[in-house]
Amino acid sequence: MTTRTVTTRTRLDDRRAVITGITDRLTHPTNPDGDHGPRSRRWWAQSIAHGAAGVAILHAVLDRTGENRQLIHRWLAAAVTEELSAAPGAGAWFGAPAVAFAFAQSAPNGTYRGARAELDRAVEDITRDRLGEARRRIEARKRPRLQEFDLVNGLSGIGGYLLQRDLTHPLVAEVLAYLVSLTEPVDAADTAGTTVPGWWTADPPSGCPTEHGGHSDQGAAHGIAGPLSLLALAGRAGAWVPGQCQAMHRIGDWYDGLARTNDTGCWWPQRLTWHERTSGTPMQVSPGRPSWCYSTPGIARALQLSGIALGDTDRRHRAEQALLAAVTDPTQLGQISDVSLCHGWAGTALTVWCAAQDSTDPALTQALPALTDSLADAAHALPATVPTGLIQGAAGAALTLNSLTVNQVDGWARCLLLH
């Protein structure tokens, strides 16, 4: 017993040292270069994925005593150095909505009231414009782009911010109603009489630009798991619109039809192309890395949330078992190669923590220490050149490690629609 206590205390000290080491490197935003091109990293400042907006959230969550407000202000100021984007690429992780989220997480007790009100107006305008575009696209019987509805750029991610800010706001109901319509089967003009889900995108699969017929993305970042998570989180919070239950059932049934099993448990193909749908054979034959963004963890958490919202204990249990299988399988874990929230150790561990809070089975909680230790070990070895951001970089690793250590996630996990 004594040895176990010493080991635990040592690991806690190691984790705190890693967190301190990362935050000590993130005290001053770097000055932007003179490049104003669309690929310039100066635009990353308004990104919670890569830049200052996300680092501000890290410092705000860690600053429980209110002693480092100047540090938080420094990073928030860097986030608004450039004109905030409201372009099609703007969404939960970039541009006005991302910065609005950063201010909401970083500005307690009514501070920055004027800035937050201005940002909220910008988010509302973006939401109305996106909803209008989506309605016109539906009326034209065209397929959606992923960025219309996904978490990263689309209405699911923006809807997550609106829901957290004020679940009674009329735009929340409008976004939910749109997502309900997105799940309705459609015989679109480009599918030759074949009915496919409303979220079947016209975009070619990533990395396959010549693949015709579009595809269904199952992942949490860009796929239908994002809308499912938002519909479920809204339902749990008491925000319901007509058809919301049916929409969650439709998505759940879709996953049931795609589910595959191996020696460890259930998993889902990351995407389904037109060729795979018409041939009836997905090309992916084994689970991918167990990341939040594309694979089993993000999908399983969405299904667990929907099971909770619908009172479907069977679906909830199956989702939890699939998640447990993924994060206790050495073969799958061996595919994780970085620390990030998006596709690394931080996102996997955070997903399990959130799912464990809602599970009556202690197995997920029991799996957390090993995942947290793996995150700490990987974060300890981070080079100084690693990106700083919350979703894709060191800030997210530090914040996740801190949250799991203190066993409290707060509202910042809403940027992944996990909590």
N, C-alpha and C positions, 0 to 999 in steps of 0.2 A: 504493500500500500504506500509506503514511504517513497519508493522508487517512482511509482506512477505519479505521485503528487509533485515530486521534483521535476519529472519530465514535463508534466503539464505546465508548471510554472516557467520552465525554461522555454518551452514553445511559445507561451504568451509573451515572454520578454523578446523572443526572436521576432514575433509578429509586430510588436510595437516598434522595434528597431527598424524593421523594414518600412513601416508606415512613416516614421519620422525621417528616415533617409530619403524617401520620395518627396514628402512635403517640403523638406528643407531645400530641395532642388527647385521647387516651384514657388518661389517667392516673388520673382519679377518677370513679367511678360517680356518676351523678346521684341525688339523694335522691328516693325515690318520693313521689308525692303522696298525699293522703288518700283517694283514690278506690279502693274495694275491689270495684267492679263487675267483671263478667266481661270487659269490654272495656278495663279500665284498663291503662295501660302499665306499671304496677308489676309485673305478672306477667311482663313481658318479661325480667326479670332472669334467670329460669331457662330462657331460650331461647338456643340457640346461633345461631338465625336472626337475632334482633333485639337481644339484650341481653348482660348481663354474662358469662354462661357462655361465649359465643363470644369475647368480648374477652379473657377469661382465656387461651384457647387461643392467640390471637395473641401475647400477651406471653410465654407459656411457650415457644413455638417460637422466638421471637426471642432469648430469654434463654439462649443456649448456654453462657454463662460462669457462670450461677447468681448473678449480681450483683443481680438484681431480684426476688428471691423475695417481698419485701414487696409489690411492685406486683401480682404474680400473686395473692397471698393476698387482697389488697384486692378484686379482681374476683371471686374464688371466694367470698369471704364475702358479697359482694353477691348472688351467684347463689342463695344459700341463705337469704336474708333471710325469704322467705315459705315457708310449708309447701309442699313440692314436690308437684306434681300427679302423680297416678296415674290420672287420669280418662281417658275415651276419647280426648281430644285430646292426651294425653301420648305421646311417641314419641321418635324419634331426635333431633328438633330442639327439643323442649320437654318440661319436666317432669323427673321423676326419671331417665329414660334419658339425656336430653340432659346433665343435670348430671353424671351418672356418667361420660359420655364426656369432659366437660370436665375432671373431676378426673383421669381416666386419662391425658389428654394433658398435664396441667399439674403432675402430682405424681410426679416421678421419684424413684428410689432409696427407694421404700417410704414416702414422706411421706404424711400424711393416711390412714394405714392404717385407722384405725377408721372414718372417714367413708366411705372407699371400700368397705369391707366392708358397711356399712349400705346404701349406695347399690346395691351389687350385689344384696343381698337384695331390695331394692325392685324392681329390674329383673327379677329372677327371678320374683317374685310376679306382676308385671304380665304377664310372658310366659306363665306358666301360665294365668292368667285368660283371656288373649286366645286361647290355643290351645283352651281349653275352650269358649269362645264360638264359635270357628270350627267346631269339631267339631259342636256342636249345630246350627249354621246349616246345615252340609253335610247332616246327617241329616234336617233338615226340608226339604231340596231348595229352599232359598232362595238368592237371589243375594247375593254379598258386597257390603258397602260398600267403597269404596276404602280407607278408613282401617283396614280389617281387615288388608290385605296390603301397602300401599304403603310407600315408603321414609320419607316424612315422619312419618307417624303410626303406621304399621302394623308388622307382624311382619318385613318385610324390613329396615327400618331398625334395629329392635331386634336382629334377628338379626345384623346387621353388627357391632354392638357386642359381642355375645356371642362371635362368631367371633374377633374381634380379641383379646378377653380370654382365652379358653381354648377352642380349637377342639375339645377332647375333652369339654367339658361336655355332659351328656346333653341339655340343652335345645337345643343347637345341632342335634343330630340330629332332635329333635322339630320344630323350626322348618323344617328342610330337608324333612322328610317331609310336613309340612303344605303347603309350597310345591309339592312334587311333586303332591299331590292337587289343588291349585289349578289345575294345568294339564290335568287330565283333562276331556275333553268331557262335558258334562252336558245331558240333556234335562230341564230344570227345569220346575217346575209353571207358571211364568209365561211360557213361550216357545212355547206352542201347538204342541208337537211338533217345534220346530226346535232342533237341537243347536247349542250355542254353547260357547265355551271356558269353563272353570270360573272364570276371572277376570272374565267378563262381569259388570259391576257393575249393581246395581239403581239406583245413583245416576244422576240425570239429568246430562247433560254440563254442565260449568261454563258459566254464562251462558245456558243453555237449560232453565229449570225446567219448561217444559211439554212437553219432548220425552219421549215414553213409550218404554218398552222397554229402558231402560238403555243402556250403551255399553261399548266397550273403549277404555281409555286406553293409548296406546302409549308414553307418556313415561317418563323416568327418575324423576321426582319422585313421581308418583301412579299410574303405569301399570305394565305388566307388565315393562318394562325393569328395574325395581328388583329384583323376584324373580329375573329372569334373571342379573343381576349378582351377587346373593348366591349363587345356585347355582353360578355359575362360579368366584367367588372361593373358595368353600368347597372346590370340587373341586381348584383349584390348590393350596390349602393342605393337601390330603389328607383332607378331611372329605367322605365319600360315604355316601349312603343308597340303598336300593333304589329304582330308577326315576329317579334324578337325571339320568342321561344322557338318558333318553327325554323327561324334562320339558324339558330344554334344547333338544332337537330339536323338540319340539312348538312351543315359543315361537319358535324360529328359523324353522320352517316357516310360522308365522302371519305373521311379518314378510316372508318371501319372497312370500307371497300378496298382501300389501298394498303391496309395493314399487312405487314410481313412478320414472320417469326423466325428466330434462329435458336441456337442452343441456350441463349441467355434470356430471351424474351421478345417482346413486340417492338417493331420499329417501322418507320415510314420512309418511302422514297422522298428525296428532297424536292423533286419536281416530276411532272408527267407531261411529256410532249404529245403533239398531235399523232405522231407515228406510234408512240407507245400506247396511246388510248385506242387507236383504231386496230392495232395488232393485239391488244390485250396483254402485253408483256412489258412491264417496266424494265429498263436496262440496268438499273442499280440493283445489285444482287446481295449487298451486305450493308450494314449500317455505316454511315459516315462518322466523322469525329463527333463526339457528343457535345456539340456547342449549342448555345442559345439560339443563334441566328438562323440556322438552316435545318438542324437535325432534331433528334428525339427530345432533348430537354425543353426547348421552346414550344414544340408541338404538344408534348405531354402536359406542360403547365397550362396551356390554353384549354386543353380538353378537361383537365382537372377543374379549372375555374368554371367551365361551362357546366360540368357535372354538379358543382356546388350550386350555381345559380339556378339550375333546373331541378335540383333535388334528385338527380340521377346518381345514386350511390354506386351503381355498377360501373358506369362510365368513369366516374371519379376514381374508383379503385383500380380499374384497368390502366388508367393514365399514370397513376402513382407507381404501379408495378413496372410499367414500361420505363419510366424515369429511373427507378431504382436499378433496373437491369442495365441501363445504359451507363450509369455512373459507378457501377461496381464491376464492370467488365474490363479487365486489363487491356484487352485488344482494342476496344474502343477508346479508352482513356489514353492509350499509347499514341493516338493520332493527334492529341492536343499538343500544339507546338508554341503557344504564346500565352500571355497573361490576360489578354483583353477581355472586356465585357462582351464584345460582339461575338467572338469566336474562340475565346481562350478559357483559361482556368477561372477567371473572375466571373464570367457569365454563367458557366456551368455551376459553380459553387453557389452563386447568388440565386439561381433558379431553384436549386435543391433547397436552399434555406427557405425561400418563399413557399414552396410546395410543402415543406415539412411543417410549417406553421398551420397549414390547413388539413393535415393528415392525422388520422387517428392511429395510424401504423407508425411505431417508433423507428422503423427501419431507415427511413429517409434521414431522420435526425442522427441516427447512428452512423450514417455514411458521411456526414458533414466534416468531422475532424480530419479525415484523410484528405478530403478535397481541399479543405482550408490549408492544411500543411503543404499540399502540392502547390497551391497558389502562392503561399509565403516563400517557398523555395524558389519558384520561378521568378517572383518579384524581386527576391534578394539578388538574383543574378542579372537583373536588367542593366543593360549598358546605358550610359548617360545620353546616348543618341536616340533612345526610344522616344516615340511621339508622346506628347504630354497629355493628350486629351482624355476625357472621361470614358468614352465608348471604345476608343481604339488604342488607348495608351496607358501611361503610368498612373495618371490620376484615378482612373477607374479601378486599377489594381489596388491602390492604396485605400480608396474609399470602401471597396468591397471587403477588403481584409479587415478594416476597422469595424465595419458594420457586423461582420460575422463574429468578430472578437467580442464586441459589446452586446451581441445578440439583439440588435435593433437596426432596422433598415430605413425607417422614416419614409417620407414621400418621394425621395429621389429615384426609387426604382420604377416610378411611373413612366420614366423615359423608355423603359423596355416593356411596359404594360405587364409587369410581373406582379404588381402589388397595389 
